[in-house]
Amino acid sequence: MTTIADFKVKLFADGADKAGMLEMYRKPFVKGFTTNPTLMRKAGVTDYRGFAREILAAIPDRPISFEVFSDEFDEMQRQALEIATWGDNVYVKLPVTNTRREPAYDLVETLSHQGVKVNVTAILTLEQVQAVADALRGGAPSNVSVFAGRIADTGVDPVPVMAESVRILKDVPTAELIWASPRELLNVFQADSVGCHIITATNDILKKLDLIGRDLADYSLDTVKMFFNDAKAAGFSLDLVTA
């Protein structure tokens, strides 16, 4: 039976709710954290810099990614250079393109070779993986985030894509591949099996790690009990109707 300790893939927590991040920080198997502007907005964050500094004060010793939020490369670079000063454990997330589909590869290469630890995000194609790998070669430690969950959302099996991404990054030893946007706990097993370095998942998925090895017959019974108890609590009734 597989246990958390058996996984070679590193487990990161994906979120921007401080309480949730600290809950995961207390779990030694969570090796790092990722955030993004969408998660921050959902969590009600309004002061980006203030939030980041607060989180870094509480989590000073595990990798954390914070994303730039400009659509112009010169401003992305300015933001990236500031974000990189926030802590030695900070990775700067850069989108693989801007909203005009202009690739960020030159910026990725510039920052990485300036010593900035980058996390290139929103990658969905192998062509993007290869171009990012070329930009990162010889640079600082980095992450390459391939959104396997979004690939799966289109009906495409992400496993071969992630396996090929692992192969592409083999000659870039400073780069670690992240399986991003997982949809279910099974994705942790898949990421581990293809040799992915990291999988970043929401707290809801990470909490399902407790289900590993659960007896399916017992789990079936618990599901039946849940349906029964919820129907009872809701007061559902189908009383006999007499003519």
trRosetta pair geometry for C-beta under 8 A, 3 or more apart (Angstrom, degrees):
i j d omega theta_ij theta_ji phi_ij phi_ji
1 212 7.4 128 171 148 100 92
1 213 4.4 51 -168 -106 132 120
2 6 4.8 -129 -151 70 71 145
2 7 7.4 71 -179 -58 112 75
2 189 7.1 111 83 -109 170 104
2 212 6.2 -91 90 -174 86 127
2 213 7.3 -164 58 -55 59 97
3 6 5.1 108 52 -6 64 102
3 212 6.6 143 -117 110 42 140
3 213 7.4 -10 -83 -25 71 135
4 7 6.1 -43 -167 10 42 113
4 11 7.7 -44 -155 -13 101 147
4 29 5.0 -31 164 -125 134 158
4 209 5.7 46 -81 180 111 131
4 212 7.3 166 -48 27 70 155
5 29 7.9 -103 -73 -103 56 118
7 11 7.1 58 102 -40 152 102
7 188 6.9 -45 -115 164 142 104
7 192 5.0 -101 -143 -102 84 138
8 192 5.8 126 44 -151 79 90
8 195 7.6 -25 95 -125 133 51
9 179 7.5 -9 -159 14 142 122
9 188 6.9 -171 78 -167 136 70
9 191 4.8 84 -119 119 166 104
9 192 4.3 -114 -3 -88 116 71
9 196 5.3 27 -114 83 121 86
9 197 6.8 121 -133 147 70 14
9 198 6.5 148 -173 -107 84 14
9 199 5.4 37 154 -6 132 100
10 31 4.4 -67 -170 50 110 148
10 32 6.8 44 143 14 125 107
10 197 6.4 -6 20 153 103 65
10 198 4.7 -30 67 -105 98 74
10 199 7.6 171 80 24 50 60
11 29 5.7 26 48 143 132 89
11 30 5.7 -77 105 -109 100 52
11 31 6.1 114 60 11 57 91
11 188 7.2 6 -99 -132 103 120
11 198 7.8 166 -81 -155 12 67
11 199 6.3 -20 -112 67 56 86
11 201 7.1 -43 -157 26 88 108
11 206 6.7 115 177 -119 126 108
12 30 6.9 86 -132 -164 27 78
12 31 6.3 -65 -78 67 67 76
12 32 4.3 -33 -112 78 103 85
12 33 6.0 -180 -170 -83 93 19
12 34 5.6 63 141 -12 132 97
12 63 7.6 -54 -113 81 122 104
12 178 7.3 -30 28 -134 141 114
12 198 5.5 27 -12 -176 118 112
12 199 6.9 -170 30 92 83 37
12 200 3.9 -33 81 -102 112 82
12 201 7.4 131 77 16 61 60
13 20 7.7 -171 168 141 132 91
13 21 6.5 156 107 -124 134 62
13 24 3.9 54 -66 158 162 167
13 30 5.1 8 -29 -153 107 131
13 32 7.7 -168 25 98 67 41
13 33 5.2 -21 65 -111 85 77
13 34 7.6 -173 91 28 42 67
13 200 7.1 -17 75 -156 6 78
13 201 7.0 -48 -120 70 42 59
13 202 7.6 51 -164 -147 69 21
13 203 6.3 31 -151 -74 110 72
13 206 6.2 -34 -104 -33 87 158
14 33 7.6 154 -87 -163 32 58
14 34 4.8 -16 -109 68 78 100
14 35 7.6 162 -158 -83 58 34
14 39 7.1 -142 160 -85 80 157
14 180 7.7 114 -91 -145 148 78
14 200 4.4 96 -57 152 107 100
14 201 5.8 -164 14 93 108 7
14 202 5.4 -60 72 -72 95 53
15 20 5.1 -69 131 106 155 130
15 21 5.9 -159 86 -68 106 82
15 24 7.7 136 35 -2 127 144
15 33 7.6 -70 47 -156 71 100
15 35 7.1 -33 93 -102 26 74
15 39 5.8 -164 -150 -172 34 135
15 43 7.5 103 172 -66 80 133
15 202 6.0 95 -65 -134 101 70
15 203 6.0 5 -42 -22 151 98
16 21 7.5 11 -131 -48 18 124
16 35 4.6 89 -84 -140 96 107
16 36 7.5 -113 -45 45 127 45
16 39 3.9 134 -1 126 115 99
16 40 4.3 -111 171 -81 163 56
16 42 7.1 117 56 60 114 89
16 43 4.4 -145 99 5 92 145
16 45 6.0 -78 153 -16 123 136
16 51 7.6 29 -174 161 101 140
17 20 4.0 58 82 18 108 116
17 21 6.5 172 81 -16 53 85
17 43 4.5 -161 -78 -123 67 121
18 21 5.7 -57 -145 36 30 111
18 22 6.3 24 159 -15 66 107
18 43 7.7 127 -12 175 66 137
18 51 7.7 -132 -65 -155 108 89
18 54 7.0 -37 -110 120 134 120
18 55 6.5 -136 -114 -89 87 88
18 58 7.5 87 -161 36 100 160
19 22 6.0 -58 -148 39 29 107
19 23 6.4 36 151 -25 63 104
20 23 5.5 -48 -148 30 33 116
20 24 6.6 27 155 -12 64 104
20 203 5.0 -108 -167 -37 114 151
21 24 5.9 -59 -153 40 32 106
21 25 6.2 40 147 -28 66 106
21 33 6.1 43 -144 -130 107 144
21 55 6.4 -12 110 -137 160 111
21 58 7.8 102 107 96 112 130
21 59 6.8 -86 150 -33 113 145
22 25 5.1 -46 -143 30 38 120
22 26 6.8 43 156 -24 62 97
22 58 6.1 -55 -94 156 105 139
22 59 7.6 -142 -96 -54 64 106
23 26 6.2 -55 -164 25 30 111
23 27 7.7 23 143 -16 59 103
23 203 6.9 47 83 -130 125 136
24 27 5.6 -55 -161 29 46 112
24 30 4.6 124 169 -98 92 176
24 33 7.3 127 95 -93 132 102
24 203 6.1 -124 -59 -101 116 96
24 206 6.6 44 -116 97 114 163
25 30 6.7 -97 -90 85 27 130
25 33 7.8 -23 -76 -56 89 128
25 58 7.2 -176 9 138 176 97
25 59 5.2 -123 -109 -99 138 109
25 62 7.2 -168 -126 24 87 140
27 30 4.7 74 82 -2 100 106
27 206 7.8 151 72 158 163 129
29 209 7.8 -174 97 158 151 170
30 33 7.6 42 161 -68 112 77
30 62 7.6 45 121 -173 80 165
30 206 7.0 27 -87 -154 110 150
31 62 6.2 -176 169 -149 40 116
31 63 7.5 20 135 31 77 99
31 198 7.8 -123 76 -121 120 99
32 62 4.9 -163 -99 162 54 98
32 63 3.8 -8 -130 63 126 91
32 64 6.7 -162 -170 -68 80 45
32 198 7.1 -31 51 -139 129 133
32 200 7.7 -65 92 -98 96 102
33 55 7.9 -132 104 170 157 128
33 59 6.6 36 1 138 144 161
33 62 6.5 88 -4 109 91 112
33 63 7.1 -174 35 99 61 58
33 64 4.5 -1 68 -112 104 81
33 65 7.2 -154 104 22 62 70
33 200 8.0 95 -159 -137 26 113
34 64 7.5 176 -84 -156 30 50
34 65 4.5 2 -125 44 72 118
34 93 7.6 90 -155 -72 94 133
34 119 7.3 -163 -121 162 107 163
34 145 7.6 116 -135 -101 153 140
34 178 7.5 97 -63 -163 150 155
34 180 7.7 -87 105 -118 170 104
34 200 4.5 14 16 -158 133 156
35 39 5.6 -135 -158 75 68 130
35 40 6.3 61 174 -55 114 97
35 64 7.1 21 -3 -178 105 91
35 65 6.3 -171 32 86 66 72
35 66 5.9 4 62 -102 116 58
35 67 7.0 -135 98 -2 77 93
35 93 8.0 -143 73 -6 64 143
36 39 5.1 92 54 12 73 102
36 40 7.1 -137 97 -6 36 91
36 67 5.1 35 -129 -4 64 145
36 93 6.7 -88 -101 104 80 167
36 121 7.2 176 -100 168 121 163
37 40 5.4 -56 -144 38 35 114
37 41 6.2 37 157 -22 68 102
37 67 5.9 -97 -26 76 85 125
37 69 5.2 99 -72 -103 143 120
38 41 5.8 -51 -148 34 30 110
38 42 6.4 31 152 -18 62 107
39 42 5.6 -54 -148 37 33 114
39 43 6.3 25 154 -14 66 109
40 43 5.7 -62 -147 42 31 106
40 45 4.0 -62 -176 49 90 133
40 48 7.0 41 172 -110 160 80
40 51 6.8 126 -142 102 115 164
41 44 7.7 51 179 -67 31 20
41 45 6.9 -78 -71 50 28 82
45 48 6.8 84 145 -91 116 51
45 51 4.6 8 -145 -72 122 161
47 50 3.6 6 127 34 124 121
47 51 5.8 147 87 -24 73 85
48 51 6.0 -59 -148 35 23 109
48 52 6.4 19 158 -17 62 109
48 69 7.6 -120 -111 3 160 141
49 52 5.9 -58 -149 36 28 110
49 53 6.4 23 158 -15 65 109
50 53 6.0 -58 -146 38 29 107
50 54 6.3 31 155 -21 64 108
51 54 5.7 -59 -151 35 29 113
51 55 6.4 26 155 -16 66 107
52 55 5.9 -57 -149 38 30 108
52 56 6.2 25 156 -16 66 110
52 66 5.3 27 -118 -104 129 152
52 83 7.5 -84 -176 -135 165 87
52 86 5.9 -37 138 -156 121 160
53 56 5.7 -56 -141 40 31 109
53 57 6.4 37 156 -25 64 103
53 86 6.6 -124 -87 -149 71 111
54 57 5.9 -52 -152 29 28 112
54 58 6.8 15 153 -8 61 109
55 58 5.9 -67 -154 43 33 104
55 59 5.8 -22 165 30 74 108
55 64 6.7 165 128 -164 121 161
56 59 6.4 -71 -122 66 29 72
56 60 6.2 71 171 -96 65 64
56 64 6.7 -145 -91 51 81 150
56 86 5.8 -168 -42 153 168 105
56 87 4.8 -162 -158 -35 135 147
56 89 7.4 165 -138 64 96 108
56 90 7.1 -21 -105 -69 131 106
57 60 6.9 2 -147 -62 20 101
59 62 5.8 -55 176 43 103 97
59 64 6.2 105 104 -55 124 135
59 89 7.8 -124 129 102 82 150
60 87 6.7 -141 -142 -147 69 136
60 89 6.7 145 175 12 41 139
61 89 6.5 -175 -134 -68 13 151
62 89 6.2 82 82 -168 21 141
63 89 5.4 -144 -98 -176 38 85
63 90 7.9 146 -154 -97 60 11
63 91 5.8 30 -173 -16 105 114
64 87 7.5 32 47 73 112 136
64 89 5.9 57 15 124 84 101
64 90 6.0 -33 72 -108 84 58
64 91 7.1 -175 88 25 33 81
65 90 7.6 116 -107 -167 30 58
65 91 4.3 -36 -97 77 80 103
65 92 7.4 165 -151 -93 74 4
65 93 4.8 77 170 -50 111 104
65 119 4.4 -29 -124 22 133 158
65 121 7.9 128 161 -60 145 127
65 143 6.9 -74 -81 44 134 148
66 83 5.2 -151 87 -158 117 126
66 86 7.3 18 25 45 148 153
66 90 6.3 -27 17 -155 106 105
66 91 7.7 149 22 77 58 54
66 92 6.7 -32 71 -116 73 53
66 93 6.5 -147 100 11 23 98
67 92 7.6 110 -115 -176 30 55
67 93 3.5 -44 -94 75 77 120
67 94 7.6 173 -144 -63 75 24
67 95 7.6 60 -162 -45 116 79
67 119 8.0 -83 -87 75 77 109
67 121 6.7 -50 -108 25 119 152
68 75 8.0 147 -178 121 122 74
68 76 4.6 91 140 -144 157 75
68 79 4.3 123 -128 94 99 131
68 80 5.4 -42 -62 -61 129 80
68 83 6.9 -126 -72 -8 76 146
68 92 6.6 38 -34 180 95 100
68 93 6.8 -153 11 83 66 66
68 94 6.1 22 24 -102 118 63
68 95 7.7 -108 68 -2 95 83
69 79 7.1 -147 29 -168 64 169
70 75 3.7 -158 -156 104 168 114
70 76 4.9 -140 65 -63 110 65
70 79 5.9 170 -6 -7 113 138
71 75 8.0 23 48 62 41 124
71 98 4.8 102 -167 -165 71 115
71 99 5.2 -33 -135 13 124 106
71 100 7.5 97 173 -8 112 92
72 75 4.5 65 75 19 99 108
72 76 6.7 -165 90 -14 45 86
72 98 7.3 56 -75 -120 24 153
73 76 5.2 -47 -141 33 36 118
73 77 6.4 40 157 -23 65 100
73 98 7.0 -102 -56 -47 80 131
73 102 7.7 -93 -43 111 118 126
73 104 6.7 173 -110 -124 105 81
73 106 7.7 29 -166 76 151 104
73 107 5.1 -144 -157 -64 108 136
74 77 5.7 -50 -154 31 32 113
74 78 6.7 33 148 -18 63 102
75 78 5.4 -47 -147 34 39 113
75 79 6.3 38 154 -16 67 104
76 79 5.9 -59 -149 40 29 108
76 80 6.0 32 153 -24 66 110
76 94 6.6 82 176 -130 126 96
76 98 7.9 -126 -44 -85 140 107
76 104 7.3 -81 121 -134 166 123
76 107 6.1 25 96 -171 127 158
77 80 5.6 -53 -143 35 29 114
77 81 6.4 28 159 -19 64 105
77 107 6.0 -129 -72 -143 96 109
77 110 7.2 -21 -117 97 122 134
77 111 6.8 -157 -127 -70 80 108
78 81 6.1 -57 -151 34 28 108
78 82 6.8 23 153 -13 62 105
79 82 5.9 -60 -154 38 33 108
79 83 6.1 31 154 -19 70 109
80 83 5.8 -55 -142 38 30 110
80 84 6.2 35 157 -26 64 107
80 92 4.5 91 -145 171 85 155
80 94 6.7 6 -94 -76 132 106
80 107 7.9 143 -2 169 158 111
80 111 5.5 -46 135 -119 147 145
80 116 6.0 54 154 -175 109 158
80 118 7.4 -2 -154 -101 129 100
81 84 5.8 -48 -147 30 29 116
81 85 7.3 32 153 -23 57 101
81 111 7.7 -136 -68 -123 74 102
81 116 7.0 -90 -97 -85 56 137
82 85 6.0 -59 -164 26 37 110
82 86 7.7 51 144 -39 64 93
83 86 5.8 -36 -168 -2 44 119
83 90 6.3 -157 153 160 80 137
83 92 4.9 120 92 -107 126 103
84 90 6.2 -180 -130 96 37 119
84 92 5.5 -47 -66 -42 85 126
84 111 8.0 -172 -55 -168 144 110
84 116 4.7 -82 -96 -128 150 96
84 117 7.1 145 -128 35 100 72
86 90 5.0 88 70 -55 98 159
87 90 4.5 114 63 -26 83 103
90 117 7.0 146 98 64 54 115
91 117 4.7 -83 -109 123 71 104
91 118 6.5 95 -172 -163 84 9
91 119 4.3 73 141 -31 124 109
91 142 7.5 124 -144 -138 115 46
91 143 5.8 40 -176 8 157 118
92 111 7.0 -92 72 166 137 147
92 116 5.8 -22 22 169 132 115
92 117 6.8 130 11 85 78 59
92 118 5.2 -41 69 -111 86 64
92 119 6.7 179 81 21 32 79
93 118 7.5 121 -104 -169 20 67
93 119 4.5 -36 -95 76 68 104
93 120 7.7 150 -154 -95 57 14
93 121 4.9 15 -166 -15 105 132
93 145 7.6 -2 -133 5 103 143
94 104 5.5 -165 155 140 114 151
94 107 6.5 -167 -161 110 147 116
94 108 5.9 -175 87 -87 150 84
94 111 7.3 156 -49 41 148 153
94 118 5.5 -15 5 -163 116 118
94 119 7.2 151 18 73 67 49
94 120 5.5 -29 69 -108 92 63
94 121 6.8 156 71 18 37 84
95 98 6.6 111 85 -89 126 39
95 104 6.2 126 88 -16 62 149
95 120 7.9 56 175 -162 9 63
95 121 5.9 -53 -101 72 48 87
95 122 5.0 5 -143 29 82 135
96 103 6.9 -38 156 -141 71 74
96 104 6.0 -163 -177 33 23 108
96 120 5.7 76 -84 172 77 100
96 121 6.8 -135 -28 78 82 36
96 122 5.3 -137 11 80 98 88
96 123 5.0 114 -57 -79 147 74
96 128 5.2 21 -173 -163 149 128
96 132 6.7 -66 -123 -69 102 122
97 100 7.7 -129 160 69 104 50
97 101 5.3 -3 166 -146 149 33
97 102 5.9 144 -162 67 90 36
97 103 5.3 -53 -98 -97 86 41
97 104 6.0 -162 -98 -15 26 88
97 122 7.7 -100 32 99 73 126
98 101 7.5 -62 70 4 62 15
98 102 5.1 -1 37 53 103 94
98 104 6.8 115 -36 -64 74 99
103 106 7.8 103 106 0 89 79
103 131 6.7 -53 -165 141 146 152
104 107 4.8 -54 -174 47 82 115
104 108 5.6 92 123 -31 88 97
104 120 7.5 -180 85 -135 120 103
105 108 5.4 -52 -146 35 33 116
105 109 6.3 31 157 -18 66 104
105 131 5.1 -76 -96 157 137 108
105 132 6.8 -127 -111 -87 87 50
105 134 7.5 13 -162 76 125 100
105 135 4.6 -153 -166 -66 80 139
106 109 5.8 -55 -150 37 30 110
106 110 6.3 31 153 -20 65 107
106 135 7.5 -121 -75 -124 18 123
107 110 5.6 -52 -144 36 33 113
107 111 6.2 24 162 -12 67 108
108 111 6.4 -62 -146 41 23 102
108 112 6.0 19 161 -17 63 116
108 118 6.0 -176 -142 115 76 164
108 120 5.7 17 -118 -87 133 124
108 132 6.3 -72 151 -135 168 75
108 135 4.3 60 96 135 113 144
108 136 6.6 -55 152 -63 111 78
109 112 6.0 -60 -140 40 24 109
109 113 6.1 9 166 -6 63 114
109 135 3.9 -109 -62 -159 88 86
109 136 7.4 -119 -97 -60 61 34
109 139 7.1 -148 -145 -63 49 138
110 113 6.4 -73 -150 44 20 99
110 114 6.3 17 154 -18 62 113
111 114 5.5 -61 -148 37 32 112
111 116 4.1 -52 172 55 92 133
111 118 5.5 93 104 -59 124 129
112 116 6.4 -84 -83 66 31 78
112 118 5.5 -78 -76 14 87 122
112 135 6.7 119 22 139 141 84
112 136 5.2 -131 -151 -124 169 63
112 139 3.0 22 145 180 106 155
112 140 5.3 -149 -163 30 63 83
112 142 5.9 -16 -120 -68 118 135
113 138 6.8 19 -101 108 100 94
113 139 4.8 -86 -66 -107 58 94
113 140 7.6 -162 -79 -14 20 82
114 140 7.9 -45 72 -21 46 125
115 140 5.0 104 -150 -71 34 132
116 140 6.1 174 66 36 28 151
117 140 5.2 -110 -80 129 58 124
117 141 5.1 -7 -120 79 106 84
117 142 6.2 -171 -159 -88 61 53
118 136 7.6 -136 63 -105 114 105
118 139 8.0 -12 23 133 110 141
118 140 7.4 106 4 71 78 108
118 142 5.1 -1 63 -128 74 103
118 143 7.4 -134 111 40 49 70
119 142 6.9 174 -82 -170 41 68
119 143 3.9 2 -119 62 84 114
119 144 7.8 -151 -156 -63 55 20
119 145 5.9 47 170 -24 93 115
119 178 7.3 22 -156 -2 106 146
120 123 6.4 54 123 -42 96 120
120 132 4.9 -172 92 -142 163 134
120 136 7.6 -117 -12 -58 132 124
120 142 7.1 24 -7 174 93 118
120 143 7.1 -170 25 94 60 63
120 144 5.5 -5 57 -119 102 61
120 145 6.5 -166 88 25 50 80
121 145 4.4 3 -113 59 66 133
121 147 8.0 67 -176 -52 71 101
121 180 7.2 109 -142 -86 85 172
122 145 7.3 40 -9 93 33 109
122 147 6.4 3 -135 -27 34 129
123 128 4.6 -172 -143 116 93 131
123 129 6.0 103 172 -70 139 70
123 132 6.6 -58 -95 -16 142 151
123 144 6.6 -11 16 177 158 82
123 145 6.1 144 23 87 101 57
123 146 4.8 -60 91 -101 106 61
123 147 6.6 159 67 0 50 81
124 128 6.9 60 47 29 47 145
124 146 7.0 127 -97 -159 31 73
124 147 5.5 -34 -83 52 85 101
124 150 6.1 -73 -104 95 120 117
124 151 5.8 167 -153 -73 90 89
125 128 4.7 100 64 3 83 100
125 129 7.2 -142 103 -5 48 84
126 129 5.2 -46 -148 33 43 117
126 130 6.3 44 153 -20 69 100
126 161 6.3 -135 -60 -145 96 82
126 164 5.7 -20 -116 111 129 131
126 165 6.8 -134 -115 -73 78 77
126 168 7.2 166 -161 -43 89 149
127 130 5.9 -52 -150 35 31 110
127 131 6.4 27 153 -15 64 108
128 131 5.8 -57 -145 39 32 108
128 132 6.1 30 157 -17 67 109
129 132 5.9 -61 -148 40 27 109
129 133 6.2 31 154 -23 64 107
129 144 6.5 84 -135 168 79 137
129 146 6.4 0 -83 -83 113 121
129 164 7.7 126 75 112 156 89
129 165 4.8 -115 -140 -121 157 91
129 168 5.3 102 132 76 114 158
129 169 7.4 -83 178 -48 106 96
130 133 5.6 -53 -148 34 30 114
130 134 6.5 32 154 -20 63 104
130 168 5.6 -108 -88 -151 69 138
131 134 5.7 -51 -151 33 32 113
131 135 6.5 30 151 -18 64 106
132 135 5.6 -56 -149 37 34 111
132 136 6.1 23 156 -14 68 112
132 144 5.6 133 119 -124 139 113
133 136 6.0 -64 -143 41 28 104
133 137 6.5 48 156 -48 64 95
133 144 7.2 -1 -70 -87 74 155
133 168 5.3 -141 -38 148 161 102
133 169 5.6 -139 -108 -95 119 65
133 171 7.7 76 172 69 123 84
133 172 5.0 -148 -156 -21 87 147
133 175 6.6 -140 -119 46 71 167
134 137 6.0 -35 -151 -1 30 117
135 139 7.7 -1 136 -15 61 144
136 139 5.0 -101 -163 39 53 124
136 142 5.0 -115 -143 49 131 158
136 144 7.4 -108 -13 -65 159 109
136 172 5.5 65 95 -165 107 140
136 174 6.8 -151 157 82 103 104
136 175 5.0 76 123 -72 149 126
137 171 7.3 0 -115 120 116 88
137 172 5.1 -99 -92 -106 71 98
138 174 7.9 -164 -23 16 2 138
139 142 6.4 37 95 -31 114 129
139 174 6.4 -159 77 91 61 148
140 174 6.7 -180 134 168 21 139
141 174 5.1 -125 -98 -174 45 91
141 175 7.9 163 -161 -82 45 35
141 176 7.7 13 -173 -5 88 102
142 174 6.1 61 16 126 86 92
142 175 4.8 -23 74 -108 99 76
142 176 7.3 -180 92 23 49 69
143 175 7.2 143 -104 -160 14 69
143 176 5.4 -31 -108 69 67 88
143 177 7.8 125 -161 -114 64 12
143 178 5.2 30 -176 -24 111 120
143 198 6.9 -38 -133 41 113 147
144 165 7.2 -164 114 -179 128 117
144 169 6.4 -154 30 -91 147 138
144 175 5.5 36 -20 178 112 116
144 176 7.2 -178 21 86 77 38
144 177 5.3 -33 68 -108 101 59
144 178 6.6 178 79 19 44 80
145 178 4.3 -22 -104 69 68 122
145 180 4.4 50 -174 -39 97 140
145 200 7.6 -28 -126 23 111 131
146 151 7.7 3 159 -25 94 131
146 158 7.9 154 133 -166 111 115
146 161 7.0 -169 167 133 141 108
146 162 6.3 174 89 -101 141 77
146 165 5.4 -80 -33 -106 158 169
146 177 6.6 -8 6 -165 112 96
146 178 6.9 164 23 78 63 63
146 179 6.8 -29 69 -112 90 43
146 180 6.2 167 75 23 35 97
147 150 4.1 12 134 25 119 116
147 151 6.5 147 100 -20 70 83
147 180 4.8 -51 -98 87 55 108
147 181 4.5 32 -156 17 83 131
148 151 5.4 -52 -151 33 37 116
148 152 6.4 36 152 -18 68 103
148 158 3.8 113 -158 165 87 155
148 161 7.1 170 -114 80 82 117
148 162 5.6 4 -95 -62 126 123
148 179 5.0 -16 3 -158 138 84
148 180 6.5 141 13 56 77 51
148 181 6.5 -178 55 68 58 85
148 182 6.7 14 74 -86 111 62
148 187 6.8 148 102 -151 132 122
148 191 7.7 -159 14 -82 165 98
149 152 5.6 -54 -151 36 33 111
149 153 6.5 43 148 -29 64 100
149 158 7.4 -37 -51 -32 22 161
149 180 7.0 -96 14 114 99 56
149 181 3.2 -124 42 124 120 91
149 182 5.4 -166 -62 -98 116 11
149 183 4.7 140 -134 -39 107 89
149 187 7.2 -18 -76 -106 89 160
150 153 5.2 -40 -148 23 39 121
150 154 7.3 37 155 -18 61 97
150 181 5.3 31 -23 95 84 161
151 154 6.3 -62 -167 30 35 107
151 156 5.2 -76 171 80 84 109
151 158 4.2 115 84 -91 128 101
151 161 5.9 -116 -166 43 166 160
152 155 7.8 79 -177 -53 40 9
152 156 6.8 -114 -96 71 31 60
152 157 7.2 31 -106 -125 79 27
152 158 5.0 -63 -51 -18 88 113
152 183 6.4 -112 81 -1 142 136
153 183 7.9 149 -63 -67 85 139
156 161 7.3 57 137 -30 117 133
157 160 6.1 63 102 10 105 96
157 161 7.7 165 104 -3 61 95
158 161 5.1 -66 -158 45 55 116
158 162 5.6 50 149 -23 86 106
158 190 7.9 87 85 137 97 144
159 162 5.9 -57 -145 38 29 107
159 163 6.3 30 156 -20 65 107
159 190 5.5 -99 -101 -168 103 120
159 194 6.3 -178 -163 -57 76 137
160 163 5.5 -53 -143 37 34 114
160 164 6.3 31 159 -16 66 106
161 164 6.0 -58 -150 39 27 107
161 165 6.3 32 149 -23 63 107
162 165 5.3 -49 -146 33 35 117
162 166 6.6 43 151 -24 64 97
162 177 7.3 134 -160 154 82 137
162 179 6.0 19 -128 -100 141 100
162 190 7.5 91 59 140 151 101
162 191 6.9 -88 167 -112 155 64
162 194 5.1 98 110 95 103 161
162 196 5.8 -29 174 -72 120 118
163 166 5.7 -47 -156 28 33 114
163 167 6.9 33 147 -18 62 102
163 194 4.3 -114 -85 -148 77 120
163 195 7.5 81 -127 35 65 97
164 167 5.4 -50 -152 34 40 115
164 168 6.4 43 149 -23 68 102
165 168 5.6 -49 -146 33 34 113
165 169 6.4 21 158 -10 65 110
165 177 5.5 128 129 -133 112 141
165 196 8.0 31 85 -103 113 88
166 169 6.2 -68 -149 43 26 102
166 170 7.0 51 150 -53 61 89
166 177 5.9 -105 -89 18 64 160
166 194 5.7 -176 -15 146 145 93
166 195 4.7 99 -156 85 153 107
166 196 6.3 -105 -77 -79 113 52
167 170 5.8 -30 -161 -12 35 117
169 172 5.1 -71 -157 51 65 105
169 175 5.1 -115 -154 94 113 116
169 176 7.9 111 160 -122 148 13
169 177 5.4 -178 23 -51 161 107
172 175 4.2 12 121 19 116 120
176 197 3.7 -116 -162 98 94 158
176 198 5.6 66 145 -8 119 112
177 196 5.2 -103 99 -144 110 73
177 197 5.1 125 47 16 66 97
177 198 7.0 -178 93 35 45 79
178 196 7.5 77 -141 180 14 110
178 197 7.2 -53 -69 70 49 92
178 198 4.5 -30 -105 83 74 109
178 199 7.0 136 -164 -105 64 27
178 200 5.7 7 -170 -6 118 107
179 182 6.2 51 131 -64 104 102
179 187 6.5 -179 146 164 135 106
179 190 7.7 149 -141 94 160 93
179 191 4.0 -109 0 -106 157 124
179 196 4.7 21 -33 -179 108 163
179 198 7.0 -166 21 98 69 54
179 199 4.2 -19 61 -108 108 85
179 200 7.5 176 78 20 58 62
180 199 8.0 -171 -69 -151 31 56
180 200 5.7 1 -111 51 68 106
182 187 3.7 -178 -144 88 112 154
182 188 7.0 45 -148 -50 165 66
182 191 7.5 -66 -85 -35 127 129
182 199 6.0 39 -40 -177 136 114
182 200 7.8 173 1 78 102 45
182 201 4.9 -34 48 -100 124 100
182 205 6.0 121 95 -163 114 169
183 187 6.4 116 39 -35 62 137
184 187 5.8 124 66 -10 61 95
184 205 7.0 -176 -146 -126 17 109
185 188 5.6 -34 -172 14 58 114
185 189 7.6 52 139 -10 71 96
185 205 6.0 173 -74 -167 66 84
185 208 4.4 -118 -63 106 131 129
185 209 6.9 174 -134 -75 122 50
185 211 6.9 -175 3 61 174 117
185 212 7.6 -147 165 -69 139 84
186 189 5.6 -54 -163 36 48 111
186 190 6.3 47 143 -20 75 106
187 190 5.3 -53 -144 40 39 114
187 191 6.0 44 155 -23 69 102
187 199 6.7 158 127 -154 96 142
187 201 7.6 151 81 -90 121 122
187 205 7.9 -24 48 -165 114 143
188 191 5.8 -51 -146 35 28 111
188 192 6.4 29 153 -18 61 108
188 199 5.6 -168 -112 74 65 160
188 201 7.1 -43 -71 -37 102 150
188 205 7.8 159 -40 156 112 113
188 209 7.7 9 25 -94 174 92
189 192 5.7 -56 -149 37 30 113
189 193 6.2 29 154 -23 65 108
190 193 5.7 -55 -145 33 30 111
190 194 6.6 14 162 -8 65 107
191 194 6.5 -67 -149 41 27 98
191 196 4.0 -66 -170 49 83 139
191 199 4.2 121 78 -65 175 125
192 195 8.0 43 176 -65 30 22
192 196 7.0 -68 -65 46 24 91
192 199 7.9 -63 -45 -16 72 130
196 199 6.2 69 112 -58 135 86
201 205 4.0 -94 171 80 124 131
201 206 5.3 150 93 -51 113 84
202 205 5.3 95 59 10 74 97
202 206 7.1 -143 99 -2 38 92
203 206 5.5 -59 -142 42 36 111
203 207 6.0 41 159 -27 70 104
204 207 6.1 -54 -151 29 25 111
204 208 7.4 30 148 -24 56 101
205 208 5.7 -52 -164 22 40 115
206 209 6.0 -17 -177 -15 50 113
207 210 6.7 -23 171 6 57 109
208 211 5.1 -32 -175 16 72 119
209 212 5.9 -16 -173 -15 54 113
211 214 4.8 -49 -167 -13 67 132
211 219 7.6 66 -153 -106 107 133
214 218 6.8 -120 173 75 88 110
214 219 5.2 83 133 -60 122 120
215 218 4.1 68 82 13 107 111
215 219 6.6 178 90 -13 53 86
216 219 5.2 -52 -142 39 37 115
216 220 6.3 47 153 -27 66 99
217 220 5.6 -46 -151 29 32 116
217 221 6.8 32 150 -17 61 101
218 221 5.7 -52 -152 35 35 111
218 222 6.4 37 150 -19 66 104
219 222 5.6 -50 -148 36 34 114
219 223 6.5 39 150 -23 63 103
220 223 5.7 -55 -154 32 32 113
220 224 6.6 33 150 -18 65 103
221 224 5.6 -51 -150 34 36 113
221 225 6.4 36 152 -18 66 105
222 225 5.6 -53 -147 38 33 113
222 226 6.4 40 151 -26 64 102
223 226 5.5 -49 -150 30 33 115
223 227 6.7 31 154 -16 64 101
224 227 6.0 -56 -153 36 32 108
224 228 6.3 29 152 -17 66 109
225 228 5.6 -56 -145 39 32 112
225 229 6.0 26 160 -16 68 110
226 229 6.1 -59 -142 41 25 105
226 230 6.1 21 161 -16 64 111
227 230 6.0 -60 -144 39 25 107
227 231 6.3 26 158 -18 63 108
228 231 6.0 -60 -152 36 26 109
228 232 6.4 24 153 -17 63 110
229 232 5.6 -55 -147 38 32 113
229 233 6.1 31 155 -19 67 107
230 233 5.6 -51 -141 38 32 110
230 234 6.2 30 157 -18 64 108
231 234 5.9 -59 -147 39 28 109
231 236 4.8 -60 -168 33 83 130
232 235 7.7 37 173 -68 33 32
232 236 7.7 -71 -73 35 22 87
